[in-house]
Amino acid sequence: MIARQPLRPAAAAQAPEPGVHGIHDDALANNAYLVEVGQHEAVVIDPPRDPGPQIRLAEQIGVRIAATLETHVHADYVSGAREHAACGADVFVPKDAAVAWLHQNVADGDRVRFGDVAFRALATPGHTPEHLAYVLEHAGEPRAVFTGGSLIVGGAGRTDLLGDARTDELARAQFRSLRLLRQLPDAVRVYPTHGAGSFCLASTTSVENPTIGSERITNPLLAIHDEDTFGDELRRGFGTFPRYYCHLQAVNRAGTRLLRDLSPPPALDPRRVVRRTEEGAVLVDARPIHEWAVGHPAGAISNALRPAFPSWLGWVVPFGTSVILIADGAERAEAVRLARAIGYDDLAVLDGGVDAWRSEGLPTSTTEELTPHEAAERQRAGAVLLDVRQDVEFDVLRIPGALHLELGAIIAGETPDAPAVIAFCGHGERSATAAGLLEQRGVRVANLIGGTAAWVDAGLPVES
């Protein structure tokens, strides 16, 4: 049993049931949770690197963040636990996480107590070997469970992040972890860290206000009673995931620099940007895709600023590589924030943007954009439509006759055997990234404006 130090005595009167406040991160489809624990204190579970939203929420409801709890070592974002520790919070981490920075270990069965409120740790390996879930107990009764990457609403966390050699072992562990969690009372609320859209998921569904009881009814993985069948079904939901995942767990174990110690990215003149790219830096254009298509520095990769920006940055740019951003004003600040959320701290920006680049007479490129009807006409004339969406998207809906090659595969070096293609995705951003990469390989590429969404809206044929 673990008591936060120094241990505070329970209030004379029973404290009200703690409030749970979810803080959703659209960029990485994850949730952190701020839990009120009485005495004007709160605990944050699985905080992302930027503590601002959690601190602002705490101030709004009149509590101080006293501690953070980590369910596992994250592969998709930099943990914000050390940021909160720098503000005076205690940090609790799974015992087997082997982190190198100051923390308190939590093991299976331990309780982290705050008066009448306790967080009971449950060993739930599978998504990662050290994984813990935390059962929120109030006055000795279980009220909620923070499941991290074990039980997900309608599914479970994937078990292949450590490589193929451990996937089966961890899938079997995940089966046992879900069997353990399903034994909790029906009314216990379920609060997972990973949500719909996260690459950490094997599968998911949407249930409002999920509980253990609702998961028993709606989660297909909880209805499987055989380890082998469970493993087969779990692996069926695995898709590809960003390359930076392979590095970020080591980063989170070692610990990153605090955000307050990082300097703003320097603004580099165009000639210096050229020198930096010759040395290996990658030029990333975060402007809207139409602006990129009209004209961009030759070799600049399009990754339009949007919630998915960090995932695709971490996919297309090798981890640890210097990144030079093309973005201005508030968009620049947000691009920097999102890049740092996944540990991309070696950042700079192009001073003066594309206008400064042009004024120096440096080479630029343009990319043709096509409406759905123009693309359909080109296809009838023999052009190749290239679908760069994920496999799961392609399985749900496809354009007849389109060639399918995931953007991740293109990033890895695969190139369609065609002299000219029309790239498309769901809305046009990923296909712009693909177009830029393929142009560098000598393929003539146009981008379908609006992707499959615009194609459907135009009344053009699809298969489902």
C-alpha positions in Angstrom: 0.0 0.0 0.0 1.3 3.4 -1.0 0.4 6.6 0.7 1.4 9.9 -1.0 4.0 11.6 1.1 3.4 13.4 3.3 0.2 11.5 4.0 -2.8 13.8 4.7 -5.3 12.6 7.3 -8.8 11.9 6.0 -11.4 14.6 6.5 -13.7 14.2 9.5 -16.8 14.2 7.2 -16.8 11.8 4.3 -15.6 13.6 1.2 -17.9 13.8 -1.9 -17.3 11.3 -4.6 -14.4 12.5 -6.7 -15.1 14.2 -10.0 -13.4 12.9 -13.1 -12.6 15.4 -15.9 -11.5 14.1 -19.2 -9.0 16.2 -21.2 -9.1 15.0 -24.8 -6.1 15.4 -27.1 -7.4 15.6 -30.7 -3.9 15.5 -32.1 -3.1 12.0 -30.8 -6.6 10.8 -30.0 -5.7 10.3 -26.3 -7.3 11.2 -23.1 -5.7 12.5 -19.9 -7.9 12.6 -16.7 -8.0 15.1 -13.9 -9.6 13.5 -10.8 -10.7 15.6 -7.9 -9.6 13.8 -4.6 -10.8 16.3 -2.0 -9.0 18.9 0.1 -8.8 21.1 -3.1 -6.4 18.6 -4.7 -6.5 16.6 -7.9 -4.6 13.8 -9.6 -3.8 13.7 -13.3 -3.6 10.4 -15.1 -1.4 9.9 -18.2 -0.7 13.6 -18.8 0.8 14.6 -22.2 3.9 16.7 -22.3 2.1 20.1 -22.4 0.7 20.6 -18.9 -1.2 23.8 -19.8 -4.7 22.3 -20.4 -4.5 20.4 -17.1 -3.3 23.3 -15.1 -5.9 25.6 -16.6 -8.6 23.1 -15.8 -7.3 22.7 -12.2 -7.4 26.5 -11.7 -10.9 26.7 -13.2 -12.3 24.2 -10.7 -10.2 25.4 -7.8 -7.8 22.5 -7.1 -4.1 21.9 -7.1 -2.5 19.1 -9.0 -0.9 17.0 -6.2 0.1 13.9 -8.2 0.2 12.2 -11.5 -0.2 8.5 -12.2 1.2 6.7 -15.3 -0.5 3.6 -16.6 2.5 2.6 -18.9 5.5 3.9 -20.8 4.0 5.7 -23.7 5.1 5.2 -27.3 2.9 7.8 -28.9 3.6 10.9 -26.9 6.0 12.4 -24.4 4.8 12.0 -20.9 4.0 15.2 -19.0 4.7 13.7 -15.6 8.0 15.4 -15.2 6.4 18.8 -16.1 4.0 18.3 -13.2 6.8 17.2 -10.9 8.6 20.4 -11.7 5.5 22.2 -10.3 5.6 20.2 -7.1 3.4 17.1 -7.9 4.3 13.6 -6.8 4.8 11.2 -9.7 3.8 7.5 -9.6 5.0 5.1 -12.2 4.6 1.3 -12.8 7.4 -0.5 -10.9 8.7 -2.3 -14.0 8.8 0.8 -16.2 12.5 1.4 -15.4 12.3 5.2 -15.8 15.5 7.1 -15.0 14.0 10.2 -13.5 12.7 10.9 -10.0 9.4 9.1 -9.2 7.7 6.7 -6.9 7.1 3.0 -7.9 3.6 1.4 -8.0 3.1 -2.3 -8.1 0.1 -4.6 -8.5 -2.2 -4.3 -5.5 -0.7 -1.0 -4.2 -3.1 1.8 -3.3 -2.2 5.5 -3.7 -4.3 7.1 -1.1 -5.8 10.6 -0.7 -8.0 10.6 2.3 -11.2 8.6 1.4 -10.0 8.2 -2.2 -7.6 5.6 -3.3 -6.2 4.4 -6.7 -5.7 0.7 -6.6 -3.1 -0.6 -9.1 -4.0 -3.7 -11.2 -1.3 -5.4 -13.2 -2.7 -5.4 -16.7 0.2 -6.2 -19.1 -0.4 -6.6 -22.8 -0.2 -3.2 -24.5 3.1 -3.0 -22.7 4.7 -5.4 -20.2 4.7 -3.0 -17.2 1.1 -1.8 -17.7 -1.1 -0.9 -14.8 -4.7 0.0 -14.6 -6.0 2.1 -11.6 -9.3 1.4 -9.9 -10.6 4.5 -8.3 -12.1 3.6 -4.9 -14.1 6.0 -2.8 -14.9 5.1 0.8 -13.7 1.6 -0.1 -16.0 1.1 -3.1 -14.8 0.8 -6.7 -16.2 3.7 -8.8 -14.1 3.9 -12.0 -11.1 2.3 -13.6 -8.4 4.0 -15.7 -7.5 1.4 -18.2 -4.7 3.2 -20.1 -3.9 0.9 -23.1 -5.5 -2.3 -21.8 -9.3 -2.3 -22.1 -10.4 0.3 -24.7 -14.0 1.2 -25.4 -15.0 -1.6 -27.8 -11.6 -3.1 -28.1 -8.1 -3.2 -26.6 -4.7 -1.7 -27.0 -2.4 -3.3 -29.6 0.4 -5.6 -28.4 2.9 -5.3 -31.3 4.7 -2.1 -30.3 7.7 -4.0 -29.0 8.1 -6.0 -32.2 7.0 -9.3 -33.7 9.0 -11.4 -31.2 6.8 -10.4 -28.3 3.5 -9.8 -30.0 2.0 -13.2 -29.2 3.2 -13.2 -25.6 1.7 -9.8 -25.0 -1.5 -10.7 -26.7 -1.9 -13.6 -24.3 -1.2 -11.2 -21.4 -3.7 -8.8 -22.8 -6.3 -11.6 -22.9 -5.7 -12.2 -19.2 -5.8 -8.5 -18.3 -9.1 -8.0 -20.0 -10.5 -11.1 -18.2 -9.4 -9.5 -14.9 -10.9 -6.1 -15.7 -14.3 -7.6 -16.7 -14.6 -9.0 -13.2 -15.1 -5.5 -11.8 -18.6 -4.5 -10.9 -20.9 -3.5 -13.8 -21.3 0.1 -12.6 -17.6 0.9 -12.6 -16.9 3.6 -15.2 -14.2 2.9 -17.8 -11.7 5.6 -18.7 -9.1 4.5 -21.3 -6.2 6.7 -22.3 -6.3 5.8 -26.0 -9.4 6.7 -27.9 -10.8 6.3 -31.5 -8.2 7.4 -34.0 -5.2 6.4 -32.0 -2.7 4.2 -33.7 -2.2 2.4 -30.4 -5.6 0.7 -30.8 -6.3 -2.7 -32.2 -10.0 -1.9 -32.5 -12.7 0.4 -30.9 -16.3 1.2 -30.9 -18.2 4.2 -29.6 -20.2 3.9 -26.4 -21.4 6.9 -24.4 -20.4 6.8 -20.7 -18.9 3.3 -20.9 -18.9 1.0 -17.9 -17.6 -2.5 -17.2 -21.2 -3.6 -17.7 -21.6 -1.9 -21.1 -18.2 -3.3 -22.2 -19.3 -6.8 -21.4 -22.2 -6.3 -23.7 -20.6 -4.4 -26.6 -16.9 -5.2 -26.6 -16.4 -8.2 -28.9 -13.0 -9.0 -27.3 -14.6 -9.5 -23.9 -16.9 -12.2 -25.4 -13.9 -14.3 -26.4 -13.0 -17.0 -23.9 -10.1 -18.7 -25.7 -6.5 -17.2 -25.7 -5.7 -18.3 -29.3 -9.0 -16.9 -30.7 -8.5 -13.7 -28.8 -5.0 -13.3 -30.2 -6.2 -13.9 -33.7 -9.0 -11.4 -33.4 -6.8 -8.8 -31.7 -4.1 -9.0 -34.4 -6.8 -8.7 -37.1 -7.2 -5.1 -35.9 -3.6 -4.1 -36.1 -2.7 -1.5 -38.7 0.5 0.2 -39.4 1.8 2.8 -36.9 4.1 5.8 -37.1 7.9 5.1 -37.1 8.6 7.3 -34.1 6.7 4.9 -31.9 9.8 2.7 -32.0 11.9 5.4 -30.2 9.6 7.2 -27.8 9.4 4.6 -25.1 13.2 4.9 -24.6 12.8 8.7 -24.6 10.1 8.5 -21.9 12.2 6.2 -19.8 15.3 8.5 -20.0 13.2 11.7 -19.6 13.2 14.7 -21.8 14.1 18.3 -21.2 11.4 20.4 -19.6 9.5 22.6 -22.0 10.5 25.7 -20.0 14.1 24.9 -20.7 13.6 24.8 -24.5 14.4 27.9 -26.5 12.0 29.0 -29.3 13.0 27.5 -32.6 15.4 29.8 -34.5 14.3 31.6 -37.7 16.7 30.8 -40.5 17.2 32.7 -43.7 16.5 30.7 -46.9 20.2 30.2 -47.7 20.9 28.8 -44.3 17.9 26.5 -44.7 19.4 25.2 -47.9 22.6 24.4 -46.1 20.7 22.7 -43.2 18.8 20.5 -45.6 22.0 19.5 -47.4 23.2 18.4 -43.9 20.2 16.2 -43.4 17.4 18.5 -42.0 13.9 18.0 -43.4 11.8 21.0 -44.6 8.2 20.5 -43.6 5.5 22.8 -45.0 2.7 23.1 -42.4 0.6 25.5 -44.5 -2.8 24.4 -46.0 -2.4 22.0 -48.8 -3.7 24.4 -51.5 -1.0 27.0 -50.5 1.6 24.2 -50.7 0.4 23.1 -54.1 0.5 26.6 -55.6 4.2 26.9 -54.7 6.6 25.5 -52.2 10.4 25.2 -51.8 11.6 22.3 -54.0 11.8 19.2 -51.7 9.5 20.6 -49.0 7.2 17.9 -47.6 3.6 18.9 -47.1 2.2 18.1 -43.7 -0.7 20.5 -43.2 -1.3 21.8 -39.7 -4.3 19.8 -38.3 -4.9 17.4 -35.4 -3.0 14.6 -37.2 0.0 16.8 -37.8 2.3 15.2 -35.1 1.5 11.6 -36.1 2.4 12.2 -39.7 5.4 14.3 -38.7 6.7 11.3 -36.7 6.0 9.0 -39.6 7.6 11.0 -42.4 10.6 12.5 -40.6 13.0 10.0 -39.0 13.1 10.4 -35.2 16.0 12.6 -34.1 16.2 14.5 -37.4 16.2 18.3 -37.5 13.0 19.7 -38.8 12.6 23.1 -40.4 9.0 24.3 -40.5 7.2 26.6 -43.0 4.5 28.2 -40.9 3.6 31.7 -39.7 2.0 33.3 -36.7 -0.3 31.3 -34.5 0.1 28.3 -36.9 3.8 28.3 -36.2 3.4 28.2 -32.5 0.9 25.3 -32.7 3.1 23.3 -35.1 6.0 23.7 -32.6 3.7 22.6 -29.7 2.5 19.5 -31.6 6.0 18.6 -32.8 7.3 18.8 -29.2 4.4 16.7 -28.0 6.1 13.7 -29.7 9.7 14.6 -28.8 10.7 16.5 -31.9 12.6 19.3 -30.2 15.3 20.0 -32.9 13.2 22.6 -34.7 13.8 25.7 -36.7 11.6 27.8 -39.0 12.0 29.4 -42.4 12.3 33.1 -41.8 10.0 35.0 -44.2 8.3 31.9 -45.5 8.0 31.1 -49.1 8.1 34.7 -50.2 11.6 35.0 -48.8 12.5 31.7 -50.5 11.4 33.1 -53.9 13.1 36.4 -53.4 16.4 34.5 -53.1 15.7 32.9 -56.4 15.7 29.4 -54.9 13.9 26.6 -56.8 10.2 26.0 -56.1 7.7 23.4 -57.2 4.0 23.3 -57.8 1.6 20.4 -57.6 -1.5 20.0 -59.8 -4.8 19.8 -58.0 -7.9 18.1 -59.5 -11.5 18.1 -58.6 -13.3 14.7 -58.4 -14.8 15.1 -61.8 -11.5 16.1 -63.4 -9.8 13.1 -61.7 -12.6 10.7 -62.9 -12.1 12.0 -66.4 -8.3 11.5 -66.2 -9.0 8.0 -64.9 -11.2 7.2 -67.9 -8.3 8.4 -70.1 -5.9 5.9 -68.4 -4.5 7.8 -65.4 -3.9 5.8 -62.2 -5.8 6.8 -59.1 -3.5 6.1 -56.0 -5.3 5.6 -52.7 -2.9 6.3 -49.8 -5.3 5.7 -47.0 -4.9 3.1 -44.3 -6.0 -0.5 -45.0 -8.9 -0.3 -42.7 -10.3 2.7 -44.6 -9.7 1.0 -47.9 -11.7 -2.1 -46.6 -14.7 0.1 -45.8 -14.9 2.2 -49.0 -12.9 2.4 -52.2 -12.9 4.0 -55.6 -13.3 1.4 -58.3 -10.0 0.7 -60.2 -7.8 2.7 -57.7 -4.4 1.4 -56.8 -4.0 1.1 -53.0 -0.6 1.9 -51.3 -0.6 3.2 -47.8 1.1 6.5 -47.2 3.3 4.8 -44.6 4.5 2.4 -47.3 5.3 5.3 -49.6 7.2 7.0 -46.8 9.1 3.7 -46.4 10.2 3.9 -50.0 7.5 2.0 -52.0 6.7 3.7 -55.3 3.8 2.9 -57.7 4.8 1.5 -61.1 3.3 4.3 -63.1 4.7 7.4 -64.7 1.8 9.6 -63.5 -0.7 9.2 -60.7 -3.6 11.0 -59.0 -3.1 10.6 -55.3 -6.0 10.8 -52.9 -6.9 10.1 -49.2 -9.8 10.9 -47.0 -9.7 14.7 -47.5 -6.5 15.6 -49.3 -3.8 16.2 -46.7 -2.1 12.7 -46.6 -2.2 12.5 -50.4 -0.4 15.9 -50.5 2.3 14.4 -48.4 2.5 11.4 -50.7 2.5 13.7 -53.8 5.6 15.6 -52.5 7.5 12.4 -51.8 6.7 10.8 -55.1 7.6 14.0 -57.0 11.0 13.7 -55.4 11.3 10.3 -57.0 10.4 11.5 -60.5 6.7 10.5 -60.5 4.3 13.0 -62.0 1.6 13.5 -59.4 -1.7 15.4 -59.1 -3.6 15.6 -55.8 -7.4 15.0 -55.6 -8.9 17.9 -53.8 -11.1 16.7 -50.9 -10.2 13.1 -51.3 -12.9 10.3 -51.0 -15.2 12.7 -49.1 -15.4 15.0 -52.1 -15.6 12.1 -54.5 -18.7 10.8 -52.7 -20.2 14.2 -52.5 -19.8 14.5 -56.2 -21.9 11.4 -56.7 -19.1 9.4 -58.3 -19.0 5.6 -57.9 -17.5 3.9 -54.9 -17.4 0.3 -53.7 -18.1 -0.7 -50.1 
